[in-house]
Amino acid sequence: MRKLVMAFMVLALMLGGASLTAYAADCTKDTPFDKVWDWGTTIGKEGMEKNKVLAKNKADRVAACTKREAEKAAKEAQKAAGDMKKKLGF
């Protein structure tokens, strides 16, 4: 048990320093984290049940990514509007 705990701690420290992209640059592409998550959520499932879980995970990721992109665009638009007001003297 002690060896298992030590191995987990070493793995956590090693992965803590690694820079994995948590979010894909393109909303439709899967990151390594996404693939591991999908694998973990489909352990023991087969056929339609597995496909249903994978489709739901993909849809949730795309929806969250789209929401992040929209919020980022709105924030950039507000910043640009503020910069324009400063330039015009308002």
PyMOL CGO cylinders between C-alpha atoms (Angstrom):
from pymol import cmd
from pymol.cgo import CYLINDER

trace = [
    CYLINDER, 0.00, 0.00, 0.00, 2.83, 2.36, 0.87, 0.3, 1, 1, 1, 1, 1, 1,
    CYLINDER, 2.83, 2.36, 0.87, 4.50, 1.76, -2.50, 0.3, 1, 1, 1, 1, 1, 1,
    CYLINDER, 4.50, 1.76, -2.50, 1.25, 2.53, -4.28, 0.3, 1, 1, 1, 1, 1, 1,
    CYLINDER, 1.25, 2.53, -4.28, 0.87, 5.83, -2.42, 0.3, 1, 1, 1, 1, 1, 1,
    CYLINDER, 0.87, 5.83, -2.42, 4.47, 6.78, -3.20, 0.3, 1, 1, 1, 1, 1, 1,
    CYLINDER, 4.47, 6.78, -3.20, 4.02, 5.89, -6.88, 0.3, 1, 1, 1, 1, 1, 1,
    CYLINDER, 4.02, 5.89, -6.88, 0.89, 8.03, -7.03, 0.3, 1, 1, 1, 1, 1, 1,
    CYLINDER, 0.89, 8.03, -7.03, 2.68, 10.98, -5.41, 0.3, 1, 1, 1, 1, 1, 1,
    CYLINDER, 2.68, 10.98, -5.41, 5.62, 10.70, -7.83, 0.3, 1, 1, 1, 1, 1, 1,
    CYLINDER, 5.62, 10.70, -7.83, 3.22, 10.53, -10.77, 0.3, 1, 1, 1, 1, 1, 1,
    CYLINDER, 3.22, 10.53, -10.77, 1.30, 13.56, -9.49, 0.3, 1, 1, 1, 1, 1, 1,
    CYLINDER, 1.30, 13.56, -9.49, 4.52, 15.55, -9.13, 0.3, 1, 1, 1, 1, 1, 1,
    CYLINDER, 4.52, 15.55, -9.13, 5.69, 14.56, -12.59, 0.3, 1, 1, 1, 1, 1, 1,
    CYLINDER, 5.69, 14.56, -12.59, 2.40, 15.47, -14.25, 0.3, 1, 1, 1, 1, 1, 1,
    CYLINDER, 2.40, 15.47, -14.25, 2.12, 18.67, -12.23, 0.3, 1, 1, 1, 1, 1, 1,
    CYLINDER, 2.12, 18.67, -12.23, 5.11, 20.07, -14.08, 0.3, 1, 1, 1, 1, 1, 1,
    CYLINDER, 5.11, 20.07, -14.08, 3.94, 18.94, -17.50, 0.3, 1, 1, 1, 1, 1, 1,
    CYLINDER, 3.94, 18.94, -17.50, 2.11, 21.45, -19.60, 0.3, 1, 1, 1, 1, 1, 1,
    CYLINDER, 2.11, 21.45, -19.60, -0.84, 19.66, -21.14, 0.3, 1, 1, 1, 1, 1, 1,
    CYLINDER, -0.84, 19.66, -21.14, -3.30, 21.71, -23.12, 0.3, 1, 1, 1, 1, 1, 1,
    CYLINDER, -3.30, 21.71, -23.12, -6.53, 21.46, -21.18, 0.3, 1, 1, 1, 1, 1, 1,
    CYLINDER, -6.53, 21.46, -21.18, -8.60, 23.02, -23.94, 0.3, 1, 1, 1, 1, 1, 1,
    CYLINDER, -8.60, 23.02, -23.94, -8.23, 22.30, -27.62, 0.3, 1, 1, 1, 1, 1, 1,
    CYLINDER, -8.23, 22.30, -27.62, -7.63, 25.26, -29.90, 0.3, 1, 1, 1, 1, 1, 1,
    CYLINDER, -7.63, 25.26, -29.90, -10.39, 23.91, -32.15, 0.3, 1, 1, 1, 1, 1, 1,
    CYLINDER, -10.39, 23.91, -32.15, -13.61, 23.02, -30.33, 0.3, 1, 1, 1, 1, 1, 1,
    CYLINDER, -13.61, 23.02, -30.33, -14.13, 19.84, -32.33, 0.3, 1, 1, 1, 1, 1, 1,
    CYLINDER, -14.13, 19.84, -32.33, -10.69, 18.32, -31.65, 0.3, 1, 1, 1, 1, 1, 1,
    CYLINDER, -10.69, 18.32, -31.65, -10.04, 16.17, -28.62, 0.3, 1, 1, 1, 1, 1, 1,
    CYLINDER, -10.04, 16.17, -28.62, -7.10, 16.71, -26.29, 0.3, 1, 1, 1, 1, 1, 1,
    CYLINDER, -7.10, 16.71, -26.29, -5.26, 13.85, -24.59, 0.3, 1, 1, 1, 1, 1, 1,
    CYLINDER, -5.26, 13.85, -24.59, -7.16, 14.72, -21.40, 0.3, 1, 1, 1, 1, 1, 1,
    CYLINDER, -7.16, 14.72, -21.40, -10.46, 14.35, -23.28, 0.3, 1, 1, 1, 1, 1, 1,
    CYLINDER, -10.46, 14.35, -23.28, -9.45, 10.92, -24.56, 0.3, 1, 1, 1, 1, 1, 1,
    CYLINDER, -9.45, 10.92, -24.56, -8.49, 9.74, -21.07, 0.3, 1, 1, 1, 1, 1, 1,
    CYLINDER, -8.49, 9.74, -21.07, -11.76, 11.12, -19.67, 0.3, 1, 1, 1, 1, 1, 1,
    CYLINDER, -11.76, 11.12, -19.67, -13.76, 9.32, -22.38, 0.3, 1, 1, 1, 1, 1, 1,
    CYLINDER, -13.76, 9.32, -22.38, -11.92, 6.08, -21.68, 0.3, 1, 1, 1, 1, 1, 1,
    CYLINDER, -11.92, 6.08, -21.68, -12.61, 6.40, -17.96, 0.3, 1, 1, 1, 1, 1, 1,
    CYLINDER, -12.61, 6.40, -17.96, -16.30, 7.13, -18.41, 0.3, 1, 1, 1, 1, 1, 1,
    CYLINDER, -16.30, 7.13, -18.41, -16.85, 4.20, -20.77, 0.3, 1, 1, 1, 1, 1, 1,
    CYLINDER, -16.85, 4.20, -20.77, -15.11, 1.44, -18.80, 0.3, 1, 1, 1, 1, 1, 1,
    CYLINDER, -15.11, 1.44, -18.80, -17.46, -1.53, -18.69, 0.3, 1, 1, 1, 1, 1, 1,
    CYLINDER, -17.46, -1.53, -18.69, -19.90, -0.10, -21.22, 0.3, 1, 1, 1, 1, 1, 1,
    CYLINDER, -19.90, -0.10, -21.22, -20.51, -1.55, -24.66, 0.3, 1, 1, 1, 1, 1, 1,
    CYLINDER, -20.51, -1.55, -24.66, -22.44, -0.79, -27.81, 0.3, 1, 1, 1, 1, 1, 1,
    CYLINDER, -22.44, -0.79, -27.81, -25.10, 1.88, -27.75, 0.3, 1, 1, 1, 1, 1, 1,
    CYLINDER, -25.10, 1.88, -27.75, -24.54, 2.79, -24.11, 0.3, 1, 1, 1, 1, 1, 1,
    CYLINDER, -24.54, 2.79, -24.11, -20.85, 3.52, -24.81, 0.3, 1, 1, 1, 1, 1, 1,
    CYLINDER, -20.85, 3.52, -24.81, -21.68, 5.53, -27.94, 0.3, 1, 1, 1, 1, 1, 1,
    CYLINDER, -21.68, 5.53, -27.94, -24.30, 7.51, -26.01, 0.3, 1, 1, 1, 1, 1, 1,
    CYLINDER, -24.30, 7.51, -26.01, -21.79, 8.46, -23.29, 0.3, 1, 1, 1, 1, 1, 1,
    CYLINDER, -21.79, 8.46, -23.29, -19.14, 9.41, -25.87, 0.3, 1, 1, 1, 1, 1, 1,
    CYLINDER, -19.14, 9.41, -25.87, -21.61, 11.56, -27.82, 0.3, 1, 1, 1, 1, 1, 1,
    CYLINDER, -21.61, 11.56, -27.82, -22.79, 13.30, -24.64, 0.3, 1, 1, 1, 1, 1, 1,
    CYLINDER, -22.79, 13.30, -24.64, -19.20, 14.01, -23.56, 0.3, 1, 1, 1, 1, 1, 1,
    CYLINDER, -19.20, 14.01, -23.56, -18.34, 15.42, -26.99, 0.3, 1, 1, 1, 1, 1, 1,
    CYLINDER, -18.34, 15.42, -26.99, -21.49, 17.59, -27.07, 0.3, 1, 1, 1, 1, 1, 1,
    CYLINDER, -21.49, 17.59, -27.07, -20.78, 18.92, -23.57, 0.3, 1, 1, 1, 1, 1, 1,
    CYLINDER, -20.78, 18.92, -23.57, -17.19, 19.78, -24.53, 0.3, 1, 1, 1, 1, 1, 1,
    CYLINDER, -17.19, 19.78, -24.53, -18.25, 21.57, -27.72, 0.3, 1, 1, 1, 1, 1, 1,
    CYLINDER, -18.25, 21.57, -27.72, -20.94, 23.53, -25.87, 0.3, 1, 1, 1, 1, 1, 1,
    CYLINDER, -20.94, 23.53, -25.87, -18.52, 24.59, -23.14, 0.3, 1, 1, 1, 1, 1, 1,
    CYLINDER, -18.52, 24.59, -23.14, -15.87, 25.54, -25.69, 0.3, 1, 1, 1, 1, 1, 1,
    CYLINDER, -15.87, 25.54, -25.69, -18.35, 27.57, -27.73, 0.3, 1, 1, 1, 1, 1, 1,
    CYLINDER, -18.35, 27.57, -27.73, -19.49, 29.37, -24.57, 0.3, 1, 1, 1, 1, 1, 1,
    CYLINDER, -19.49, 29.37, -24.57, -15.88, 30.19, -23.63, 0.3, 1, 1, 1, 1, 1, 1,
    CYLINDER, -15.88, 30.19, -23.63, -15.19, 31.51, -27.12, 0.3, 1, 1, 1, 1, 1, 1,
    CYLINDER, -15.19, 31.51, -27.12, -18.33, 33.71, -27.04, 0.3, 1, 1, 1, 1, 1, 1,
    CYLINDER, -18.33, 33.71, -27.04, -17.39, 35.12, -23.62, 0.3, 1, 1, 1, 1, 1, 1,
    CYLINDER, -17.39, 35.12, -23.62, -13.84, 35.79, -24.84, 0.3, 1, 1, 1, 1, 1, 1,
    CYLINDER, -13.84, 35.79, -24.84, -15.15, 37.59, -27.95, 0.3, 1, 1, 1, 1, 1, 1,
    CYLINDER, -15.15, 37.59, -27.95, -17.54, 39.70, -25.86, 0.3, 1, 1, 1, 1, 1, 1,
    CYLINDER, -17.54, 39.70, -25.86, -14.73, 40.67, -23.49, 0.3, 1, 1, 1, 1, 1, 1,
    CYLINDER, -14.73, 40.67, -23.49, -12.49, 41.65, -26.40, 0.3, 1, 1, 1, 1, 1, 1,
    CYLINDER, -12.49, 41.65, -26.40, -15.33, 43.70, -27.94, 0.3, 1, 1, 1, 1, 1, 1,
    CYLINDER, -15.33, 43.70, -27.94, -15.88, 45.57, -24.65, 0.3, 1, 1, 1, 1, 1, 1,
    CYLINDER, -15.88, 45.57, -24.65, -12.16, 46.28, -24.41, 0.3, 1, 1, 1, 1, 1, 1,
    CYLINDER, -12.16, 46.28, -24.41, -12.07, 47.56, -27.99, 0.3, 1, 1, 1, 1, 1, 1,
    CYLINDER, -12.07, 47.56, -27.99, -15.08, 49.78, -27.31, 0.3, 1, 1, 1, 1, 1, 1,
    CYLINDER, -15.08, 49.78, -27.31, -13.38, 51.19, -24.21, 0.3, 1, 1, 1, 1, 1, 1,
    CYLINDER, -13.38, 51.19, -24.21, -10.19, 51.86, -26.17, 0.3, 1, 1, 1, 1, 1, 1,
    CYLINDER, -10.19, 51.86, -26.17, -12.17, 53.60, -28.88, 0.3, 1, 1, 1, 1, 1, 1,
    CYLINDER, -12.17, 53.60, -28.88, -13.93, 55.81, -26.32, 0.3, 1, 1, 1, 1, 1, 1,
    CYLINDER, -13.93, 55.81, -26.32, -10.54, 56.80, -24.89, 0.3, 1, 1, 1, 1, 1, 1,
    CYLINDER, -10.54, 56.80, -24.89, -9.24, 57.70, -28.34, 0.3, 1, 1, 1, 1, 1, 1,
    CYLINDER, -9.24, 57.70, -28.34, -12.32, 59.77, -29.12, 0.3, 1, 1, 1, 1, 1, 1,
    CYLINDER, -12.32, 59.77, -29.12, -12.18, 61.51, -25.73, 0.3, 1, 1, 1, 1, 1, 1,
    CYLINDER, -12.18, 61.51, -25.73, -15.40, 60.22, -24.20, 0.3, 1, 1, 1, 1, 1, 1,
]
cmd.load_cgo(trace, "trace")
